[in-house]
């Protein structure tokens, strides 16, 4: 597939790779706008998982037989692909995890647990997903460190001045979302990282929503850690990535103990394996990892520039049309924004919209989107959220807005 | 009309909708509209049923040895759901409410058309109504 950055994206060809989209839900053609929760998987990913179990299934690494070699190669090739995908220095800096949540917990436990002392501070923003709040609350409680929150403005943007004011020599860790799953805000993480580093703080970026939409270059960002999930970027569920700088990964203790992560074990002393294996205790999700490789190939075959170009057009069209609806209240109007629209409609509960849209075959998400403190910031119980992916069409956006408008009339 | 008869009535009504999701939800919304107004003073946190994405207020009072339920919700779909329970259980003796099996949700395929999360919320409503009945029953026996 050869595509340039123009409006001639072959959506028909792309959609053919997603059989799940070709179905009726409740008597209507499915419109899937819940991509920020999870994307659908192209045939190549599904086929690879099936192929792996059909042809190569074996436990990886120490096996000396052919299947173990093949499985290990498939697994380790993905590590190399991911290192290239996010421009890491080396594949050893790529740790496979269960997902973004698991990656953040690893950093909170291993870095936070070894670094934080009473009175030290961890900074997160007001727009974090619960998975980038609770692990820090847990480790702060354990170490007596203090969790501080960087405020945001009414557009849903980080107040950078406030962030700078919060930084001090007590700041040991900054953990921030790259793209907000609720607001769509794209945070200026490069500037955040540079500012935090001036104070000697380590920085983790939650890239769960960023990797499907934007080119990530961890070297250029100079982040210490970068976490993301496979399933939000057309890959399988249950597999995620933690990128970490070699020096840090070598310095911090393991997260979990078990097979694979050790060098020598005795009842008196255990020594740990080298990175990345030090952080990969137990048999990993091998099929998921090999599937993730195909997801990366899929993304690269289209190109992240092309993907974000298309999604931005969907976002613009949807935002323009939704703004025409009386009482439309968008939440998150940042100048730098990814393809997520969170909104409320005056006089209508988002839950009702979600239920009735589902009856029309349209899948959106309603509720607090695992960002309850953000809901408190905007003084709302929840929102309706539509989020777009490469396979979504303008016709789907038009249909969504049309159905939504008629439902609102009925509900008012 | 007994709890059982009221359940059979609901089963019959939803049977006419032939499992159509949109029609079932629209019907639920209509039923919710018919729910008696909820006393404004009772819209307090103490009467909120936990476990729902939406808010449900529910309280009971005893009149002539019958339990009268009052309910409301901030979403029209959930208001329809709780209205079904009020219709089935309100106006009966506490002991009857405690002893009767609530089987109509399964019979009308509610899990299929309201989803598992809303089913959990619905179960929480039933549990709360039975707890009200239990409290009234204990009070009556003293």
Contacts between the chains, C-beta under 8 A, distances in Angstrom:
chain1	res1	chain2	res2	distance
A	26	B	21	4.7
A	26	B	22	6.7
A	27	B	20	7.9
A	27	B	22	7.7
A	349	B	54	6.4
A	349	B	74	5.7
A	349	B	75	4.1
A	349	B	76	7.3
A	351	B	53	5.4
A	351	B	54	4.7
A	351	B	75	4.5
A	351	B	77	6.8
A	351	B	78	7.1
A	352	B	75	4.9
A	352	B	76	5.2
A	352	B	77	5.3
A	355	B	25	6.2
A	355	B	77	4.8
A	355	B	114	7.9
A	355	B	118	7.9
A	356	B	22	7.8
A	356	B	25	6.4
A	356	B	77	7.6
A	358	B	21	7.8
A	359	B	21	4.7
A	359	B	22	4.1
A	359	B	25	5.5
A	360	B	22	7.1
A	366	B	53	7.2
A	367	B	53	5.5
A	381	B	55	7.8
A	381	B	74	8.0
A	382	B	53	7.4
A	411	B	76	6.4
